[in-house]
């Protein structure tokens, strides 16, 4: 997988509400779950090229290119991110026996 595919996978993992855009709260996930120690507002300002307060996939990819992020760096960020609750909910649950009593 190339850096573009890695960036797309990272974007998908960060886009918790799956609306195709990263909001400030979703970018905070980077700060909370990875070794990133930058300013989230500066990160948003750098990546948000159309000034709508969110980051599209294209803006995200361009932002990573601007900082010359390598595939390995992007994959390292992905390795630190915890799966979202939404993705955890999609994991099939094992059937557990239910105790029944005869009446």
VMD Tcl script that builds the backbone (N, CA, C; Angstrom):
set m [mol new atoms 309]
animate dup $m
set s [atomselect $m all]
$s set {name element resname resid chain x y z} {
  {N N UNK 1 A 0.861 -1.171 0.000}
  {CA C UNK 1 A 0.000 0.000 0.000}
  {C C UNK 1 A 0.902 1.227 0.000}
  {N N UNK 2 A 0.683 2.155 -0.921}
  {CA C UNK 2 A 1.471 3.369 -1.013}
  {C C UNK 2 A 1.042 4.396 0.012}
  {N N UNK 3 A 1.771 5.529 0.042}
  {CA C UNK 3 A 1.438 6.554 1.032}
  {C C UNK 3 A 0.046 7.128 0.797}
  {N N UNK 4 A -0.404 7.189 -0.467}
  {CA C UNK 4 A -1.747 7.695 -0.753}
  {C C UNK 4 A -2.810 6.755 -0.180}
  {N N UNK 5 A -2.603 5.458 -0.351}
  {CA C UNK 5 A -3.546 4.480 0.202}
  {C C UNK 5 A -3.489 4.490 1.718}
  {N N UNK 6 A -2.299 4.651 2.284}
  {CA C UNK 6 A -2.166 4.728 3.748}
  {C C UNK 6 A -2.857 5.974 4.282}
  {N N UNK 7 A -2.716 7.090 3.559}
  {CA C UNK 7 A -3.362 8.337 3.967}
  {C C UNK 7 A -4.881 8.182 3.925}
  {N N UNK 8 A -5.380 7.516 2.899}
  {CA C UNK 8 A -6.822 7.299 2.784}
  {C C UNK 8 A -7.327 6.410 3.919}
  {N N UNK 9 A -6.567 5.377 4.262}
  {CA C UNK 9 A -6.952 4.493 5.364}
  {C C UNK 9 A -6.935 5.250 6.689}
  {N N UNK 10 A -5.910 6.083 6.905}
  {CA C UNK 10 A -5.837 6.884 8.131}
  {C C UNK 10 A -7.005 7.855 8.192}
  {N N UNK 11 A -7.300 8.514 7.090}
  {CA C UNK 11 A -8.425 9.451 7.034}
  {C C UNK 11 A -9.713 8.729 7.432}
  {N N UNK 12 A -9.918 7.544 6.883}
  {CA C UNK 12 A -11.123 6.769 7.176}
  {C C UNK 12 A -11.223 6.435 8.658}
  {N N UNK 13 A -10.099 6.105 9.275}
  {CA C UNK 13 A -10.097 5.782 10.702}
  {C C UNK 13 A -10.355 7.005 11.566}
  {N N UNK 14 A -9.879 8.158 11.128}
  {CA C UNK 14 A -10.093 9.393 11.884}
  {C C UNK 14 A -11.504 9.940 11.705}
  {N N UNK 15 A -12.120 9.659 10.572}
  {CA C UNK 15 A -13.465 10.165 10.255}
  {C C UNK 15 A -14.504 9.323 10.997}
  {N N UNK 16 A -14.579 9.552 12.296}
  {CA C UNK 16 A -15.410 8.730 13.178}
  {C C UNK 16 A -16.883 8.770 12.788}
  {N N UNK 17 A -17.387 9.936 12.375}
  {CA C UNK 17 A -18.811 10.028 12.035}
  {C C UNK 17 A -19.080 9.689 10.564}
  {N N UNK 18 A -18.037 9.327 9.835}
  {CA C UNK 18 A -18.146 8.845 8.452}
  {C C UNK 18 A -18.881 9.819 7.517}
  {N N UNK 19 A -18.614 11.128 7.699}
  {CA C UNK 19 A -19.240 12.110 6.809}
  {C C UNK 19 A -18.312 12.566 5.688}
  {N N UNK 20 A -17.129 11.957 5.596}
  {CA C UNK 20 A -16.200 12.307 4.535}
  {C C UNK 20 A -15.397 13.568 4.798}
  {N N UNK 21 A -15.468 14.102 6.019}
  {CA C UNK 21 A -14.736 15.309 6.393}
  {C C UNK 21 A -14.240 15.133 7.822}
  {N N UNK 22 A -13.089 15.698 8.115}
  {CA C UNK 22 A -12.566 15.669 9.474}
  {C C UNK 22 A -12.857 16.994 10.156}
  {N N UNK 23 A -13.537 16.910 11.279}
  {CA C UNK 23 A -13.790 18.100 12.090}
  {C C UNK 23 A -12.695 18.214 13.149}
  {N N UNK 24 A -12.663 19.341 13.842}
  {CA C UNK 24 A -11.658 19.584 14.872}
  {C C UNK 24 A -11.642 18.450 15.885}
  {N N UNK 25 A -12.804 18.009 16.326}
  {CA C UNK 25 A -12.888 16.954 17.345}
  {C C UNK 25 A -12.231 15.665 16.859}
  {N N UNK 26 A -12.403 15.371 15.584}
  {CA C UNK 26 A -11.795 14.164 15.035}
  {C C UNK 26 A -10.278 14.324 14.929}
  {N N UNK 27 A -9.806 15.530 14.612}
  {CA C UNK 27 A -8.371 15.771 14.574}
  {C C UNK 27 A -7.765 15.686 15.971}
  {N N UNK 28 A -8.562 16.010 16.975}
  {CA C UNK 28 A -8.084 15.888 18.354}
  {C C UNK 28 A -7.746 14.436 18.680}
  {N N UNK 29 A -8.384 13.512 17.975}
  {CA C UNK 29 A -8.099 12.093 18.176}
  {C C UNK 29 A -6.614 11.828 17.916}
  {N N UNK 30 A -6.030 12.510 16.925}
  {CA C UNK 30 A -4.602 12.354 16.643}
  {C C UNK 30 A -3.797 12.760 17.872}
  {N N UNK 31 A -4.139 13.898 18.446}
  {CA C UNK 31 A -3.402 14.413 19.597}
  {C C UNK 31 A -3.574 13.516 20.823}
  {N N UNK 32 A -4.752 12.942 20.982}
  {CA C UNK 32 A -5.031 12.136 22.171}
  {C C UNK 32 A -4.511 10.710 22.081}
  {N N UNK 33 A -4.397 10.178 20.886}
  {CA C UNK 33 A -4.084 8.757 20.754}
  {C C UNK 33 A -2.758 8.459 20.073}
  {N N UNK 34 A -1.994 9.484 19.718}
  {CA C UNK 34 A -0.713 9.270 19.051}
  {C C UNK 34 A 0.349 10.134 19.726}
  {N N UNK 35 A 1.592 9.959 19.320}
  {CA C UNK 35 A 2.655 10.808 19.874}
  {C C UNK 35 A 2.617 12.257 19.357}
  {N N UNK 36 A 1.647 12.617 18.505}
  {CA C UNK 36 A 1.521 13.980 17.977}
  {C C UNK 36 A 1.410 14.969 19.138}
  {N N UNK 37 A 2.252 15.985 19.132}
  {CA C UNK 37 A 2.222 16.975 20.196}
  {C C UNK 37 A 2.091 18.385 19.650}
  {N N UNK 38 A 1.547 18.508 18.450}
  {CA C UNK 38 A 1.368 19.816 17.838}
  {C C UNK 38 A 0.066 20.460 18.286}
  {N N UNK 39 A -0.225 21.589 17.713}
  {CA C UNK 39 A -1.444 22.328 18.000}
  {C C UNK 39 A -2.516 21.916 16.994}
  {N N UNK 40 A -3.622 21.370 17.475}
  {CA C UNK 40 A -4.690 20.876 16.604}
  {C C UNK 40 A -5.269 22.005 15.757}
  {N N UNK 41 A -5.415 23.190 16.338}
  {CA C UNK 41 A -5.966 24.313 15.579}
  {C C UNK 41 A -5.030 24.722 14.441}
  {N N UNK 42 A -3.727 24.676 14.681}
  {CA C UNK 42 A -2.776 24.978 13.613}
  {C C UNK 42 A -2.818 23.892 12.541}
  {N N UNK 43 A -2.944 22.641 12.968}
  {CA C UNK 43 A -3.055 21.537 12.016}
  {C C UNK 43 A -4.286 21.716 11.142}
  {N N UNK 44 A -5.418 22.055 11.759}
  {CA C UNK 44 A -6.652 22.284 11.005}
  {C C UNK 44 A -6.474 23.442 10.035}
  {N N UNK 45 A -5.893 24.535 10.494}
  {CA C UNK 45 A -5.696 25.706 9.628}
  {C C UNK 45 A -4.781 25.375 8.454}
  {N N UNK 46 A -3.756 24.551 8.693}
  {CA C UNK 46 A -2.835 24.195 7.627}
  {C C UNK 46 A -3.510 23.322 6.568}
  {N N UNK 47 A -4.368 22.407 7.002}
  {CA C UNK 47 A -4.971 21.457 6.071}
  {C C UNK 47 A -6.258 21.961 5.433}
  {N N UNK 48 A -6.986 22.820 6.109}
  {CA C UNK 48 A -8.290 23.296 5.634}
  {C C UNK 48 A -8.115 24.384 4.581}
  {N N UNK 49 A -7.920 23.983 3.341}
  {CA C UNK 49 A -7.618 24.926 2.261}
  {C C UNK 49 A -8.820 25.771 1.842}
  {N N UNK 50 A -10.041 25.257 2.016}
  {CA C UNK 50 A -11.208 26.038 1.597}
  {C C UNK 50 A -11.862 26.778 2.763}
  {N N UNK 51 A -11.223 26.750 3.916}
  {CA C UNK 51 A -11.673 27.496 5.115}
  {C C UNK 51 A -13.111 27.214 5.516}
  {N N UNK 52 A -13.532 25.954 5.398}
  {CA C UNK 52 A -14.892 25.620 5.836}
  {C C UNK 52 A -14.917 25.002 7.234}
  {N N UNK 53 A -13.758 24.933 7.882}
  {CA C UNK 53 A -13.695 24.404 9.247}
  {C C UNK 53 A -13.550 22.900 9.312}
  {N N UNK 54 A -13.440 22.244 8.163}
  {CA C UNK 54 A -13.259 20.798 8.113}
  {C C UNK 54 A -12.172 20.461 7.096}
  {N N UNK 55 A -11.735 19.207 7.112}
  {CA C UNK 55 A -10.693 18.757 6.193}
  {C C UNK 55 A -11.243 17.610 5.354}
  {N N UNK 56 A -11.246 17.799 4.049}
  {CA C UNK 56 A -11.677 16.739 3.139}
  {C C UNK 56 A -10.526 15.753 2.940}
  {N N UNK 57 A -10.810 14.626 2.313}
  {CA C UNK 57 A -9.764 13.649 2.024}
  {C C UNK 57 A -8.661 14.286 1.183}
  {N N UNK 58 A -9.047 15.038 0.159}
  {CA C UNK 58 A -8.067 15.691 -0.713}
  {C C UNK 58 A -7.195 16.667 0.083}
  {N N UNK 59 A -7.819 17.470 0.940}
  {CA C UNK 59 A -7.061 18.405 1.770}
  {C C UNK 59 A -6.120 17.652 2.707}
  {N N UNK 60 A -6.594 16.540 3.253}
  {CA C UNK 60 A -5.797 15.723 4.164}
  {C C UNK 60 A -4.567 15.171 3.435}
  {N N UNK 61 A -4.792 14.629 2.230}
  {CA C UNK 61 A -3.683 14.080 1.454}
  {C C UNK 61 A -2.673 15.170 1.098}
  {N N UNK 62 A -3.166 16.349 0.688}
  {CA C UNK 62 A -2.260 17.459 0.366}
  {C C UNK 62 A -1.486 17.912 1.598}
  {N N UNK 63 A -2.154 17.950 2.743}
  {CA C UNK 63 A -1.490 18.338 3.987}
  {C C UNK 63 A -0.372 17.370 4.350}
  {N N UNK 64 A -0.631 16.080 4.182}
  {CA C UNK 64 A 0.416 15.091 4.465}
  {C C UNK 64 A 1.568 15.222 3.482}
  {N N UNK 65 A 1.257 15.542 2.226}
  {CA C UNK 65 A 2.319 15.755 1.234}
  {C C UNK 65 A 3.162 16.974 1.603}
  {N N UNK 66 A 2.499 18.033 2.094}
  {CA C UNK 66 A 3.211 19.259 2.455}
  {C C UNK 66 A 4.218 19.029 3.570}
  {N N UNK 67 A 3.890 18.143 4.500}
  {CA C UNK 67 A 4.823 17.848 5.591}
  {C C UNK 67 A 5.714 16.661 5.242}
  {N N UNK 68 A 5.575 16.183 4.003}
  {CA C UNK 68 A 6.387 15.088 3.481}
  {C C UNK 68 A 6.276 13.822 4.345}
  {N N UNK 69 A 5.048 13.517 4.726}
  {CA C UNK 69 A 4.812 12.315 5.517}
  {C C UNK 69 A 5.035 11.076 4.645}
  {N N UNK 70 A 5.805 10.143 5.168}
  {CA C UNK 70 A 6.066 8.905 4.435}
  {C C UNK 70 A 5.008 7.864 4.791}
  {N N UNK 71 A 4.931 6.816 3.996}
  {CA C UNK 71 A 4.015 5.715 4.261}
  {C C UNK 71 A 4.279 5.154 5.656}
  {N N UNK 72 A 5.540 5.022 6.018}
  {CA C UNK 72 A 5.886 4.466 7.320}
  {C C UNK 72 A 5.393 5.357 8.456}
  {N N UNK 73 A 5.516 6.677 8.290}
  {CA C UNK 73 A 5.033 7.603 9.316}
  {C C UNK 73 A 3.512 7.540 9.431}
  {N N UNK 74 A 2.837 7.479 8.300}
  {CA C UNK 74 A 1.373 7.405 8.308}
  {C C UNK 74 A 0.928 6.110 8.961}
  {N N UNK 75 A 1.589 4.998 8.621}
  {CA C UNK 75 A 1.245 3.710 9.228}
  {C C UNK 75 A 1.525 3.706 10.727}
  {N N UNK 76 A 2.571 4.415 11.159}
  {CA C UNK 76 A 2.870 4.499 12.586}
  {C C UNK 76 A 1.758 5.242 13.327}
  {N N UNK 77 A 1.218 6.292 12.711}
  {CA C UNK 77 A 0.090 7.015 13.314}
  {C C UNK 77 A -1.113 6.086 13.412}
  {N N UNK 78 A -1.386 5.368 12.322}
  {CA C UNK 78 A -2.529 4.435 12.313}
  {C C UNK 78 A -2.394 3.394 13.415}
  {N N UNK 79 A -1.175 2.943 13.680}
  {CA C UNK 79 A -0.951 1.911 14.692}
  {C C UNK 79 A -1.305 2.399 16.092}
  {N N UNK 80 A -1.245 3.708 16.318}
  {CA C UNK 80 A -1.549 4.270 17.633}
  {C C UNK 80 A -3.036 4.545 17.845}
  {N N UNK 81 A -3.803 4.593 16.772}
  {CA C UNK 81 A -5.209 4.983 16.886}
  {C C UNK 81 A -6.051 3.798 17.321}
  {N N UNK 82 A -6.857 4.024 18.350}
  {CA C UNK 82 A -7.766 2.991 18.837}
  {C C UNK 82 A -8.961 2.898 17.894}
  {N N UNK 83 A -9.478 1.699 17.679}
  {CA C UNK 83 A -10.671 1.593 16.827}
  {C C UNK 83 A -11.830 2.382 17.443}
  {N N UNK 84 A -12.620 2.993 16.585}
  {CA C UNK 84 A -13.766 3.750 17.087}
  {C C UNK 84 A -14.802 2.789 17.638}
  {N N UNK 85 A -15.622 3.280 18.518}
  {CA C UNK 85 A -16.684 2.448 19.078}
  {C C UNK 85 A -17.599 1.937 17.981}
  {N N UNK 86 A -17.798 2.772 16.965}
  {CA C UNK 86 A -18.678 2.382 15.866}
  {C C UNK 86 A -18.136 1.138 15.166}
  {N N UNK 87 A -16.833 1.101 14.929}
  {CA C UNK 87 A -16.240 -0.062 14.288}
  {C C UNK 87 A -16.282 -1.272 15.213}
  {N N UNK 88 A -16.100 -1.040 16.532}
  {CA C UNK 88 A -16.172 -2.139 17.482}
  {C C UNK 88 A -17.566 -2.740 17.508}
  {N N UNK 89 A -18.586 -1.895 17.365}
  {CA C UNK 89 A -19.959 -2.378 17.386}
  {C C UNK 89 A -20.258 -3.265 16.194}
  {N N UNK 90 A -19.524 -3.076 15.091}
  {CA C UNK 90 A -19.768 -3.875 13.905}
  {C C UNK 90 A -19.153 -5.270 14.018}
  {N N UNK 91 A -18.287 -5.468 15.023}
  {CA C UNK 91 A -17.673 -6.768 15.219}
  {C C UNK 91 A -18.740 -7.747 15.671}
  {N N UNK 92 A -18.878 -8.880 14.983}
  {CA C UNK 92 A -19.917 -9.826 15.372}
  {C C UNK 92 A -19.670 -10.346 16.777}
  {N N UNK 93 A -20.714 -10.408 17.558}
  {CA C UNK 93 A -20.628 -10.924 18.914}
  {C C UNK 93 A -20.869 -12.423 18.884}
  {N N UNK 94 A -20.159 -13.111 19.769}
  {CA C UNK 94 A -20.354 -14.549 19.850}
  {C C UNK 94 A -21.684 -14.833 20.524}
  {N N UNK 95 A -22.342 -15.871 20.054}
  {CA C UNK 95 A -23.576 -16.296 20.693}
  {C C UNK 95 A -23.254 -16.911 22.030}
  {N N UNK 96 A -23.903 -16.412 23.061}
  {CA C UNK 96 A -23.719 -17.004 24.383}
  {C C UNK 96 A -25.006 -17.668 24.780}
  {N N UNK 97 A -24.900 -18.826 25.417}
  {CA C UNK 97 A -26.124 -19.516 25.815}
  {C C UNK 97 A -26.907 -18.692 26.834}
  {N N UNK 98 A -28.182 -18.694 26.703}
  {CA C UNK 98 A -29.063 -17.970 27.613}
  {C C UNK 98 A -29.764 -18.999 28.482}
  {N N UNK 99 A -29.674 -18.781 29.784}
  {CA C UNK 99 A -30.338 -19.708 30.708}
  {C C UNK 99 A -31.838 -19.492 30.635}
  {N N UNK 100 A -32.563 -20.540 30.512}
  {CA C UNK 100 A -34.037 -20.435 30.496}
  {C C UNK 100 A -34.587 -21.310 31.585}
  {N N UNK 101 A -35.691 -20.899 32.095}
  {CA C UNK 101 A -36.359 -21.699 33.129}
  {C C UNK 101 A -37.751 -22.060 32.635}
  {N N UNK 102 A -38.135 -23.260 32.949}
  {CA C UNK 102 A -39.487 -23.694 32.545}
  {C C UNK 102 A -40.475 -23.171 33.552}
  {N N UNK 103 A -41.615 -22.761 33.065}
  {CA C UNK 103 A -42.659 -22.233 33.951}
  {C C UNK 103 A -43.758 -23.273 34.083}
}
mol reanalyze $m
mol bondsrecalc $m
mol representation Tube
mol addrep $m
